Each structure stands twice: as C-alpha cells, then as structure tokens.
Amino acid sequence: MIKPIMGTWFEFQHHNTAEGKYWNSTLDQFTSEDWDAKVREIAELGMEYVVLMHVAVHDKAYYPTDMYPHADIACYNPTEVVFNAADKYGLKIFLGNDFFFKWDDPNIVTDPDARRRRLRAIGELYAQFGHHKSFYGWYWPNEAYIGGHYNERFMEYVNECSKEARRFTPHGKILIAPYGTRDAIPDDKYVKQLESMDVDIVAYQDEIGVQKSTVDETAKFYEGLRKAHDKVPHVKLWADVEIFDFEGQVYRSALIPADFDRIIKQFANVTPYVDNILVYQYQGMMSKPGQKAYAGHENAGKLYTDYYNWLKENHPEMLRKL
C-alpha cells in the first residue's frame, strides 16, 4: 500500500520571495489563532512531524533574540505559538536552526559570523523551546548537494551543529534533507560518510518539483540508497517529496500545487524504500478550504481535498477529529 504523508516542512516566510508569491503576504498577517489553525490542519490529516524550516531569514528573527530584530509580522514569536499548537495537537517538531546569513550564499556554512550565530542560537532555542513536549529534534537547513558523495565542508557543518545540539538534547533526533539524489553513488565510500555524520535521519529530495528528475526515474535512486542505509541502520531513510510545480521559470517564479495524480505516483515510487514520507510542503501547496487561515495558491484547497479523499479511502485511521 502506498505510504501517506507523515510530515511536512513549515515556515513563517518562504525564503525565496519569488517562490512564495501566493502565501508570504498572507503569513505576515497570521495571528496566533491562524498559526494554531494551520498546525491543527496538519494534525487532522494524521501527520506526525513538522520540520520548522528556519527561525530567521532576511536579517529578521521569528523568536526573541538580540542577534536580529524581530520580523515585522502580526504575530509576535510565532515559534512559541507553533510549539504550543504542536503540544496541543500531538505533533513532533524538528527545529530548523538558521538562516543567520544570506540564505542562498554558499558561504553560509563556513562564514565565521554565521557559524557563531548558528551555534549560539542552538542554546537560545533550547532555552526557550526545549521544555515543549513537541520538541523532537533539530533540522540543519543548509542543504547539501550530493555530487556522488557529500563534500567535507557540509559534513563538518553537520557535525559541528550536531555536537552543540547534543549538549542540550542528547536524545533529540537530527534530520538533514540533501539534494542531488539522482547523483548519489551509494557505494562503500557513501556508507562510510553516513557512518561519520552525526545525523539520525536523511530525507532525500525527490527533485520532481524542481525538474531535476522525472517520476519514472526516482524509484531506482531510492532503491540504491536503501541498500546503503541498510548497512547503517541507525541512520533512517526518509523521502522529501516535492508536491509543487513552478508557475514559470524554475527557482524564479511562484510555487503552485502539483497535480495529485503526479504526487501519488511520487509516493508510490518511494514507498518500498523509505521509512517515512515528508513533503515540501503543506504551506502554500495545501490549505483546508473555507478556513480563515487559508494560505497559498487558489488550487491549494483542491490539493488538500484530493489528498483528504485519498487518505479517507486508503488510510482512514489517520484522519483525526480535533
């Protein structure tokens, strides 16, 4: 049976402003009640995990810190609001620790100021949010390109962040979501790299939305990665399935919901090989129709309804009344 969505990325503002055309301005106006409603929507569909993409972007913060001014939005400290909602609705949060630099600058993982802020933030974030029962672990959002194998710079970044995080949350789960899935070479060198990185879960991007792979190709990529991960069983293999299309040019235009027929094929391709399916992303691409907290393209309501109907038919036990 095709696996359902078990979690989603989540954000207060989409870092690529062109891509976030249909929901960034809406999220700016979200009240605490709206954020609560959005988390509730996700829980109602039986999802278990929320990956909070970032806590700062464009030199603004979404939690109290003196490293940046607070973002000029309707809800103060939305990070706290989302944690409270996740506590209430039984979700688990991977807390993304960044972007304390220009998000698309390749030097973000090595710049001394970015590193200092990033490592300091781990302690700040744990002090403010570590008491929540929904605090499940961490997500390192500066994604790596797998050019056959991981580069050393990325591995050092991951291990540096994980070392600091383990000081506060020794049993917290650590997630990364690299790209270049089609280019991964899951050989002995790759296995050794998995063994040497301090992560618990790798959610590989299927890269359908960004048009780097086709629906017909992805199963073989994940099949090879499954063999590698079977040799490193403590590092779980998840999928990061892209449920979007671009309105125009890739990376330079708005994200819009993909057709559900394509998405269900994406789920089917990874189902035999992964432990869980996460999607990028609920916000903007899916939104419960008729809700005050609607956010996204006009077709986000259709994708929500299509997925709800599929879930009701195939995994009715997942639907929750809250």
MIROKOL-894514 format. One record per residue (C-alpha): residue number from 1; x, y, z. Coordinates in nm, 3 decimals, always signed. Layout:
% residues N
SITE num      px      py      pz
SITE NUM       X       Y       Z
...
//
This chain:
% residues 322
SITE num      px      py      pz
SITE   1  +0.000  +0.000  +0.000
SITE   2  +0.121  +0.348  -0.084
SITE   3  +0.255  +0.530  +0.219
SITE   4  +0.079  +0.851  +0.329
SITE   5  +0.233  +1.184  +0.425
SITE   6  +0.382  +1.164  +0.773
SITE   7  +0.515  +1.516  +0.796
SITE   8  +0.583  +1.844  +0.624
SITE   9  +0.816  +2.138  +0.611
SITE  10  +0.672  +2.450  +0.775
SITE  11  +0.777  +2.813  +0.759
SITE  12  +0.692  +3.161  +0.877
SITE  13  +0.806  +3.316  +0.549
SITE  14  +0.929  +3.150  +0.235
SITE  15  +1.294  +3.241  +0.193
SITE  16  +1.274  +3.268  -0.187
SITE  17  +1.035  +3.559  -0.229
SITE  18  +0.952  +3.482  -0.593
SITE  19  +0.850  +3.128  -0.499
SITE  20  +0.642  +3.246  -0.204
SITE  21  +0.426  +3.480  -0.412
SITE  22  +0.097  +3.318  -0.313
SITE  23  +0.142  +3.287  +0.062
SITE  24  +0.418  +3.508  +0.205
SITE  25  +0.198  +3.815  +0.242
SITE  26  -0.075  +3.602  +0.400
SITE  27  +0.162  +3.456  +0.658
SITE  28  +0.278  +3.806  +0.750
SITE  29  -0.078  +3.876  +0.866
SITE  30  -0.132  +3.548  +1.053
SITE  31  -0.239  +3.589  +1.414
SITE  32  -0.160  +3.335  +1.683
SITE  33  -0.506  +3.187  +1.618
SITE  34  -0.423  +3.147  +1.249
SITE  35  -0.094  +2.970  +1.324
SITE  36  -0.276  +2.741  +1.565
SITE  37  -0.535  +2.661  +1.299
SITE  38  -0.265  +2.583  +1.043
SITE  39  -0.092  +2.338  +1.276
SITE  40  -0.429  +2.182  +1.356
SITE  41  -0.498  +2.126  +0.984
SITE  42  -0.177  +1.930  +0.955
SITE  43  -0.258  +1.719  +1.261
SITE  44  -0.610  +1.647  +1.133
SITE  45  -0.456  +1.475  +0.831
SITE  46  -0.271  +1.237  +1.061
SITE  47  +0.075  +1.381  +1.009
SITE  48  +0.323  +1.326  +1.289
SITE  49  +0.616  +1.556  +1.207
SITE  50  +0.663  +1.925  +1.138
SITE  51  +1.002  +2.043  +1.009
SITE  52  +1.032  +2.410  +1.101
SITE  53  +1.239  +2.540  +0.811
SITE  54  +1.408  +2.832  +0.985
SITE  55  +1.388  +3.073  +1.278
SITE  56  +1.545  +3.369  +1.098
SITE  57  +1.565  +3.492  +0.740
SITE  58  +1.645  +3.817  +0.559
SITE  59  +1.808  +3.955  +0.877
SITE  60  +1.486  +3.916  +1.078
SITE  61  +1.408  +3.668  +1.356
SITE  62  +1.093  +3.475  +1.441
SITE  63  +1.179  +3.425  +1.806
SITE  64  +1.318  +3.663  +2.071
SITE  65  +1.691  +3.717  +2.021
SITE  66  +1.928  +4.013  +2.014
SITE  67  +2.106  +3.878  +1.707
SITE  68  +1.839  +4.022  +1.475
SITE  69  +1.534  +4.245  +1.508
SITE  70  +1.205  +4.060  +1.523
SITE  71  +1.023  +4.020  +1.194
SITE  72  +0.755  +4.281  +1.132
SITE  73  +0.457  +4.048  +1.135
SITE  74  +0.118  +4.032  +1.307
SITE  75  +0.215  +3.754  +1.548
SITE  76  +0.500  +3.807  +1.789
SITE  77  +0.712  +3.496  +1.850
SITE  78  +0.530  +3.258  +1.613
SITE  79  +0.785  +2.990  +1.704
SITE  80  +0.635  +2.970  +2.052
SITE  81  +0.283  +2.968  +1.910
SITE  82  +0.363  +2.678  +1.678
SITE  83  +0.524  +2.479  +1.958
SITE  84  +0.220  +2.536  +2.177
SITE  85  -0.008  +2.419  +1.897
SITE  86  +0.207  +2.113  +1.830
SITE  87  +0.191  +2.028  +2.201
SITE  88  -0.186  +2.056  +2.188
SITE  89  -0.236  +1.851  +1.872
SITE  90  +0.027  +1.585  +1.929
SITE  91  +0.285  +1.673  +1.664
SITE  92  +0.666  +1.642  +1.679
SITE  93  +0.882  +1.934  +1.569
SITE  94  +1.226  +1.927  +1.410
SITE  95  +1.352  +2.279  +1.480
SITE  96  +1.547  +2.434  +1.193
SITE  97  +1.841  +2.639  +1.315
SITE  98  +1.918  +2.916  +1.061
SITE  99  +1.923  +3.135  +0.839
SITE 100  +2.171  +3.360  +1.020
SITE 101  +2.324  +3.477  +0.692
SITE 102  +2.206  +3.529  +0.334
SITE 103  +2.020  +3.203  +0.286
SITE 104  +2.147  +3.133  -0.067
SITE 105  +2.510  +3.233  -0.011
SITE 106  +2.728  +2.922  -0.047
SITE 107  +2.949  +3.055  +0.234
SITE 108  +2.667  +3.026  +0.488
SITE 109  +2.814  +2.708  +0.635
SITE 110  +3.166  +2.848  +0.679
SITE 111  +3.131  +3.222  +0.737
SITE 112  +3.261  +3.295  +1.091
SITE 113  +2.972  +3.525  +1.186
SITE 114  +2.713  +3.281  +1.052
SITE 115  +2.874  +2.996  +1.245
SITE 116  +2.886  +3.199  +1.564
SITE 117  +2.519  +3.296  +1.539
SITE 118  +2.413  +2.943  +1.443
SITE 119  +2.589  +2.779  +1.736
SITE 120  +2.471  +3.045  +1.979
SITE 121  +2.113  +3.003  +1.856
SITE 122  +2.110  +2.634  +1.944
SITE 123  +2.143  +2.722  +2.311
SITE 124  +1.893  +3.008  +2.284
SITE 125  +1.637  +2.793  +2.110
SITE 126  +1.673  +2.510  +2.356
SITE 127  +1.636  +2.752  +2.649
SITE 128  +1.316  +2.895  +2.504
SITE 129  +1.154  +2.590  +2.347
SITE 130  +1.326  +2.279  +2.483
SITE 131  +1.059  +2.230  +2.750
SITE 132  +0.787  +2.162  +2.495
SITE 133  +0.680  +1.800  +2.463
SITE 134  +0.663  +1.854  +2.086
SITE 135  +1.036  +1.938  +2.069
SITE 136  +1.153  +1.626  +1.888
SITE 137  +1.488  +1.730  +1.747
SITE 138  +1.675  +1.950  +1.502
SITE 139  +1.691  +2.017  +1.131
SITE 140  +2.004  +2.162  +0.967
SITE 141  +1.856  +2.359  +0.674
SITE 142  +2.167  +2.441  +0.472
SITE 143  +2.116  +2.164  +0.223
SITE 144  +2.400  +1.968  +0.064
SITE 145  +2.436  +1.872  -0.298
SITE 146  +2.534  +1.508  -0.320
SITE 147  +2.783  +1.518  -0.604
SITE 148  +2.816  +1.142  -0.595
SITE 149  +2.917  +1.183  -0.231
SITE 150  +2.892  +1.453  +0.036
SITE 151  +3.159  +1.721  +0.041
SITE 152  +3.372  +1.761  +0.350
SITE 153  +3.257  +2.116  +0.416
SITE 154  +2.897  +2.004  +0.453
SITE 155  +2.989  +1.711  +0.674
SITE 156  +3.188  +1.941  +0.903
SITE 157  +2.890  +2.179  +0.922
SITE 158  +2.654  +1.898  +1.017
SITE 159  +2.882  +1.752  +1.279
SITE 160  +2.958  +2.092  +1.431
SITE 161  +2.587  +2.169  +1.469
SITE 162  +2.505  +1.822  +1.595
SITE 163  +2.781  +1.829  +1.854
SITE 164  +2.643  +2.151  +2.001
SITE 165  +2.284  +2.026  +1.987
SITE 166  +2.374  +1.701  +2.166
SITE 167  +2.494  +1.908  +2.462
SITE 168  +2.135  +2.017  +2.520
SITE 169  +1.932  +1.735  +2.367
SITE 170  +2.144  +1.419  +2.369
SITE 171  +1.849  +1.207  +2.261
SITE 172  +1.695  +1.452  +2.014
SITE 173  +1.666  +1.335  +1.655
SITE 174  +1.867  +1.519  +1.390
SITE 175  +1.738  +1.548  +1.034
SITE 176  +1.901  +1.660  +0.711
SITE 177  +1.746  +1.678  +0.362
SITE 178  +2.010  +1.685  +0.088
SITE 179  +1.953  +1.734  -0.282
SITE 180  +2.125  +1.572  -0.580
SITE 181  +1.951  +1.243  -0.503
SITE 182  +1.985  +1.124  -0.863
SITE 183  +2.362  +1.178  -0.842
SITE 184  +2.424  +0.986  -0.520
SITE 185  +2.661  +0.691  -0.554
SITE 186  +2.561  +0.458  -0.268
SITE 187  +2.889  +0.269  -0.255
SITE 188  +3.125  +0.186  +0.034
SITE 189  +3.252  +0.545  +0.047
SITE 190  +2.896  +0.670  +0.077
SITE 191  +2.824  +0.424  +0.356
SITE 192  +3.131  +0.545  +0.545
SITE 193  +3.013  +0.903  +0.508
SITE 194  +2.675  +0.811  +0.655
SITE 195  +2.856  +0.646  +0.945
SITE 196  +3.069  +0.955  +1.008
SITE 197  +2.788  +1.213  +1.006
SITE 198  +2.605  +1.271  +1.333
SITE 199  +2.251  +1.252  +1.199
SITE 200  +1.957  +1.025  +1.272
SITE 201  +1.751  +1.075  +0.956
SITE 202  +1.826  +1.165  +0.596
SITE 203  +1.519  +1.276  +0.397
SITE 204  +1.631  +1.282  +0.034
SITE 205  +1.463  +1.528  -0.200
SITE 206  +1.297  +1.352  -0.491
SITE 207  +1.353  +1.669  -0.702
SITE 208  +1.045  +1.625  -0.917
SITE 209  +0.919  +1.975  -0.845
SITE 210  +1.249  +2.139  -0.936
SITE 211  +1.254  +1.938  -1.259
SITE 212  +1.583  +1.761  -1.197
SITE 213  +1.422  +1.417  -1.202
SITE 214  +1.118  +1.258  -1.362
SITE 215  +0.852  +1.046  -1.199
SITE 216  +0.972  +0.742  -1.391
SITE 217  +1.328  +0.768  -1.252
SITE 218  +1.306  +0.814  -0.879
SITE 219  +1.238  +0.459  -0.765
SITE 220  +1.584  +0.343  -0.872
SITE 221  +1.752  +0.627  -0.683
SITE 222  +1.582  +0.531  -0.357
SITE 223  +1.640  +0.161  -0.416
SITE 224  +2.016  +0.222  -0.424
SITE 225  +2.003  +0.445  -0.118
SITE 226  +1.804  +0.181  +0.068
SITE 227  +2.090  -0.065  +0.022
SITE 228  +2.337  +0.188  +0.161
SITE 229  +2.121  +0.275  +0.461
SITE 230  +2.064  -0.092  +0.540
SITE 231  +2.436  -0.102  +0.620
SITE 232  +2.398  +0.195  +0.858
SITE 233  +2.069  +0.110  +1.030
SITE 234  +2.085  +0.390  +1.287
SITE 235  +2.051  +0.648  +1.007
SITE 236  +1.693  +0.628  +0.885
SITE 237  +1.599  +0.677  +0.521
SITE 238  +1.305  +0.911  +0.460
SITE 239  +1.180  +1.087  +0.147
SITE 240  +1.133  +1.459  +0.094
SITE 241  +0.868  +1.456  -0.179
SITE 242  +0.813  +1.778  -0.372
SITE 243  +0.441  +1.842  -0.417
SITE 244  +0.483  +2.163  -0.615
SITE 245  +0.532  +2.291  -0.964
SITE 246  +0.663  +2.627  -1.078
SITE 247  +0.432  +2.884  -1.233
SITE 248  +0.712  +2.980  -1.472
SITE 249  +1.090  +2.953  -1.461
SITE 250  +1.236  +2.713  -1.204
SITE 251  +1.353  +2.893  -0.886
SITE 252  +1.248  +3.231  -1.031
SITE 253  +0.870  +3.207  -1.022
SITE 254  +0.589  +3.116  -0.785
SITE 255  +0.541  +2.769  -0.647
SITE 256  +0.198  +2.623  -0.722
SITE 257  +0.038  +2.292  -0.620
SITE 258  +0.120  +1.997  -0.842
SITE 259  -0.145  +1.769  -0.983
SITE 260  -0.245  +1.499  -0.736
SITE 261  -0.215  +1.223  -0.997
SITE 262  +0.155  +1.304  -1.025
SITE 263  +0.201  +1.330  -0.650
SITE 264  +0.050  +0.990  -0.579
SITE 265  +0.294  +0.837  -0.829
SITE 266  +0.578  +1.008  -0.642
SITE 267  +0.456  +0.850  -0.318
SITE 268  +0.426  +0.508  -0.484
SITE 269  +0.783  +0.526  -0.618
SITE 270  +0.943  +0.583  -0.279
SITE 271  +0.706  +0.369  -0.068
SITE 272  +0.903  +0.041  -0.096
SITE 273  +1.230  +0.200  +0.012
SITE 274  +1.169  +0.469  +0.274
SITE 275  +1.058  +0.462  +0.635
SITE 276  +0.853  +0.782  +0.612
SITE 277  +0.735  +1.033  +0.355
SITE 278  +0.769  +1.403  +0.427
SITE 279  +0.652  +1.666  +0.179
SITE 280  +0.774  +2.005  +0.074
SITE 281  +0.543  +2.147  +0.166
SITE 282  +0.199  +2.174  +0.318
SITE 283  +0.206  +2.553  +0.346
SITE 284  +0.123  +2.719  +0.021
SITE 285  +0.057  +2.391  -0.158
SITE 286  -0.225  +2.260  +0.063
SITE 287  -0.482  +2.451  +0.264
SITE 288  -0.814  +2.343  +0.410
SITE 289  -1.095  +2.511  +0.214
SITE 290  -1.319  +2.754  +0.393
SITE 291  -1.075  +2.835  +0.671
SITE 292  -0.976  +3.183  +0.786
SITE 293  -0.614  +3.066  +0.787
SITE 294  -0.617  +2.971  +0.418
SITE 295  -0.272  +3.029  +0.272
SITE 296  -0.150  +2.957  -0.076
SITE 297  -0.247  +2.937  -0.440
SITE 298  -0.617  +2.900  -0.520
SITE 299  -0.552  +2.534  -0.605
SITE 300  -0.414  +2.464  -0.257
SITE 301  -0.768  +2.389  -0.147
SITE 302  -0.811  +2.138  -0.429
SITE 303  -0.489  +1.957  -0.342
SITE 304  -0.598  +1.943  +0.023
SITE 305  -0.933  +1.794  -0.081
SITE 306  -0.777  +1.546  -0.324
SITE 307  -0.537  +1.423  -0.058
SITE 308  -0.808  +1.413  +0.211
SITE 309  -1.030  +1.197  -0.012
SITE 310  -0.740  +0.963  -0.095
SITE 311  -0.648  +0.935  +0.272
SITE 312  -1.009  +0.865  +0.370
SITE 313  -1.022  +0.580  +0.119
SITE 314  -0.677  +0.431  +0.178
SITE 315  -0.575  +0.523  +0.534
SITE 316  -0.894  +0.626  +0.715
SITE 317  -0.736  +0.554  +1.052
SITE 318  -0.507  +0.853  +1.006
SITE 319  -0.781  +1.115  +0.994
SITE 320  -0.830  +1.289  +1.327
SITE 321  -1.114  +1.497  +1.466
SITE 322  -0.969  +1.775  +1.678
//
